[in-house]
């Protein structure tokens, strides 16, 4: 949380001549009693291609700053033309209004500035060497660019974290890359041991499915299917025999088959017992 907050900046003389001073009315709020003064500074950007031509127009120290809302007038002189290339005087540039506490910048306001001739004829055909007396500057005050920075004020609690906290336990652990490589090797070894090679002529996916099902289950399923097939086939033979003859014949055949069946049934265990006796 910032101890000093910028509430507003009003540009007083706009538009104005190129060589006229810059005038601002600055309003800010201070939440705590400060031990040092605030430094306000205005910088003129002399070239869009290099900061070599930037020049500080003026700076002022404000303090002691009382707690609450404060307002003051800030005035700065026009830039030095000898430090600006002739090709950069006419056109669009930037001015920067910044504030620092204990040499630490915490807010910056940027404005676009258009330097142009007021005379229409000079606008159409500008001279090779600019005529400064006829150059007018227009500050785009309606659209400032505000940038804020977190800084340390008077208390340690207000200091922003500059570095991440020390983590000795994490530093002692193995690197992530080594752990990941070891895990991948273990997984590959497990897959080689557990995975069986597919049988020739069979699909590899189906071979894995056979292992999962287990041999005992397949044998039991085969036996059940065979028993069901035998019973069904006997039923089908009976139905075919019954379909070939008439209704009366069916009744006679059923009775004869039942009689025969009763005679055959006691013979089977006798034969089995005889076999047992022979053995």
C-alpha positions in Angstrom: 0.0 0.0 0.0 1.4 3.4 -1.0 1.7 6.0 1.8 1.3 8.9 -0.8 -1.3 8.7 -3.5 -1.6 11.1 -6.4 -5.1 12.4 -6.7 -4.8 14.8 -9.7 -2.7 17.0 -11.9 -4.0 20.1 -13.7 -2.0 21.7 -16.5 -2.4 25.4 -16.2 -1.1 27.1 -19.4 -2.1 24.9 -22.2 -1.7 25.5 -25.1 1.3 27.8 -24.8 4.4 28.9 -26.7 7.3 26.5 -27.0 9.5 28.6 -24.8 6.8 29.2 -22.1 7.3 27.6 -18.7 5.3 24.5 -17.7 2.8 25.0 -14.9 1.0 22.3 -12.9 -1.3 22.1 -9.9 -0.7 18.8 -8.1 -3.0 17.3 -5.5 -1.9 14.3 -3.5 -2.8 12.6 -0.2 -0.5 11.4 2.5 -1.6 8.7 4.9 1.3 8.7 7.4 3.8 11.2 8.8 6.9 11.1 6.6 10.4 11.5 7.8 11.7 12.9 4.6 10.5 15.2 1.8 9.0 14.3 -1.5 10.9 15.1 -4.7 8.9 16.2 -7.8 10.6 16.3 -11.2 9.7 17.1 -14.7 11.6 15.5 -17.6 11.4 16.5 -21.3 12.0 13.7 -23.9 14.1 15.3 -26.6 14.1 12.3 -29.1 11.9 9.3 -29.6 14.9 7.2 -30.8 17.3 7.8 -27.9 17.3 8.9 -24.3 20.5 10.7 -24.8 18.5 13.9 -25.5 16.3 13.7 -22.4 16.7 16.6 -20.0 15.4 17.4 -16.6 13.6 20.7 -16.8 13.2 21.2 -13.0 12.8 19.5 -9.6 11.4 20.6 -6.3 11.3 19.1 -2.8 8.1 19.3 -0.9 8.1 18.9 2.9 7.5 18.3 5.7 4.4 16.7 4.3 1.4 16.8 6.7 -1.0 13.9 6.9 -4.1 14.4 4.7 -4.7 16.0 1.3 -2.1 18.5 0.0 -1.9 20.8 -3.0 0.9 22.9 -4.5 2.0 24.6 -7.7 4.9 23.2 -9.7 6.6 25.3 -12.4 9.4 24.3 -14.7 11.3 26.1 -17.5 11.1 25.2 -21.2 13.7 22.8 -22.6 17.1 23.8 -23.8 17.0 23.9 -27.7 20.8 23.3 -28.0 20.3 19.8 -26.5 17.5 18.9 -29.0 18.2 17.9 -32.6 16.6 20.3 -35.1 14.6 17.4 -36.7 13.1 16.6 -33.3 11.8 20.0 -32.3 8.7 20.0 -34.5 6.4 17.0 -34.0 5.1 14.9 -31.1 7.2 14.2 -28.0 6.6 13.3 -24.3 7.0 15.0 -20.9 7.3 13.0 -17.6 6.2 14.2 -14.2 7.5 12.0 -11.5 7.6 11.9 -7.7 10.2 10.1 -5.5 10.7 9.4 -1.8 14.2 8.9 -0.5 15.4 8.6 -4.2 12.9 5.9 -4.9 10.3 6.7 -7.6 6.8 5.7 -6.7 4.6 7.5 -9.3 5.1 8.8 -12.9 2.7 10.7 -15.2 3.4 10.9 -18.9 1.9 13.4 -21.3 2.1 13.6 -25.1 3.2 17.0 -26.4 2.6 18.2 -29.9 5.0 21.0 -31.1 3.6 22.7 -34.2 3.5 26.0 -36.1 0.5 28.2 -35.5 0.9 29.7 -39.0 -0.8 27.4 -41.6 1.7 28.4 -44.3 4.6 27.2 -42.0 2.7 24.0 -41.4 2.6 23.3 -45.1 6.2 24.3 -45.7 8.2 24.1 -42.5 11.7 25.8 -42.7 14.8 23.7 -42.3 15.7 25.6 -39.1 12.7 25.8 -36.7 11.4 29.3 -35.9 10.9 28.9 -32.1 8.9 32.1 -31.7 6.2 30.7 -34.0 6.1 27.2 -32.5 3.2 26.3 -30.2 3.0 23.4 -27.9 -0.2 21.5 -27.0 -0.1 19.1 -24.1 -2.6 16.2 -24.3 -3.7 16.7 -20.7 -6.9 14.7 -21.1 -5.1 11.4 -21.5 -2.2 11.1 -19.1 -0.4 7.8 -18.7 0.0 7.1 -14.9 2.5 4.4 -13.7 2.9 3.5 -10.0 5.7 1.6 -8.3 5.8 -0.2 -4.9 8.6 1.1 -2.8 9.8 1.0 0.8 8.7 3.9 2.9 9.8 4.5 6.5 8.7 1.2 8.0 9.9 -2.2 7.1 6.4 -3.5 6.9 5.7 -1.3 3.8 8.8 -2.7 2.0 7.8 -4.8 -1.1 9.4 -8.2 -1.4 12.5 -7.9 -3.5 13.5 -11.6 -3.5 11.6 -14.8 -2.8 12.0 -16.2 0.7 14.7 -18.8 1.3 13.5 -22.4 1.2 16.4 -24.6 2.4 14.3 -27.8 2.5 13.3 -27.4 -1.1 16.9 -26.6 -2.2 18.2 -29.9 -0.5 15.8 -32.0 -2.5 16.7 -33.5 -5.8 16.1 -31.6 -9.0 12.8 -32.0 -10.7 14.4 -33.2 -13.9 16.2 -36.0 -12.1 13.0 -37.2 -10.3 11.0 -37.2 -13.4 13.7 -39.2 -15.3 13.9 -41.8 -12.5 10.1 -42.2 -12.4 10.0 -42.7 -16.2 12.7 -45.4 -16.1 10.9 -47.3 -13.3 7.7 -47.2 -15.2 9.4 -48.6 -18.3 11.0 -51.4 -16.3 7.7 -52.4 -14.8 6.0 -52.4 -18.1 8.7 -54.7 -19.6 8.4 -57.2 -16.7 4.6 -57.2 -16.4 3.7 -56.9 -20.1 3.7 -60.3 -22.0 4.6 -60.5 -25.6 1.6 -61.0 -27.9 1.0 -64.5 -29.4 1.7 -64.9 -33.1 -1.5 -64.6 -35.2 -3.3 -62.8 -32.4 -3.9 -59.1 -31.8 -1.7 -57.6 -29.1 -4.6 -56.0 -27.3 -6.5 -59.3 -27.2 -3.5 -61.0 -25.7 -3.5 -58.6 -22.8 -7.3 -59.2 -22.3 -6.6 -63.0 -22.0 -4.2 -62.5 -19.2 -6.7 -60.4 -17.3 -9.5 -62.9 -17.8 -7.5 -65.9 -16.4 -7.4 -69.5 -17.7 -9.8 -70.9 -15.0 -12.6 -68.7 -16.1 -12.3 -69.7 -19.7 -12.4 -73.5 -18.9 -15.4 -73.2 -16.8 -17.2 -71.1 -19.4 -16.3 -73.7 -22.1 -17.7 -76.6 -20.0 -20.9 -74.7 -19.3 -21.3 -73.9 -23.0 -20.8 -77.6 -24.0 -23.4 -78.8 -21.5 -25.9 -76.3 -22.7 -25.3 -77.3 -26.3 -25.8 -81.0 -25.5 -29.1 -80.4 -23.8 -30.3 -78.1 -26.6 -29.4 -80.7 -29.2 -31.3 -83.4 -27.5 -34.3 -81.1 -27.2 -34.1 -80.3 -30.9 -34.0 -84.0 -31.9 -37.1 -84.6 -29.9 -38.9 -81.7 -31.5 -37.9 -82.9 -35.0 -39.3 -86.4 -34.3 -42.5 -85.0 -32.9 -42.9 -82.6 -35.9 -42.8 -85.5 -38.5 -45.7 -87.5 -37.1 -49.3 -86.6 -36.2 -50.8 -85.6 -32.9 -51.9 -89.1 -32.0 -48.6 -90.6 -33.0 -46.9 -88.0 -30.8 -48.8 -89.2 -27.8 -47.9 -92.8 -28.5 -44.3 -92.0 -29.1 -44.1 -90.0 -25.9 -45.5 -92.9 -23.9 -43.2 -95.4 -25.6 -40.2 -93.2 -25.1 -41.1 -92.7 -21.5 -41.4 -96.4 -21.0 -38.1 -97.0 -22.8 -36.5 -94.2 -20.8 -37.7 -95.8 -17.6 -36.2 -99.1 -18.6 -32.9 -97.5 -19.7 -32.3 -95.4 -16.6 -31.8 -98.2 -14.1 -29.5 -100.0 -16.5 -26.9 -97.2 -16.6 -26.0 -97.3 -12.9 -25.8 -101.1 -13.1 -23.3 -101.0 -15.9 -21.4 -98.4 -14.0 -21.4 -100.5 -10.9 -20.3 -103.5 -13.0 -17.4 -101.5 -14.3 -16.5 -100.6 -10.8 -16.6 -104.2 -9.8 -14.4 -105.2 -12.6 -11.8 -102.6 -11.7 
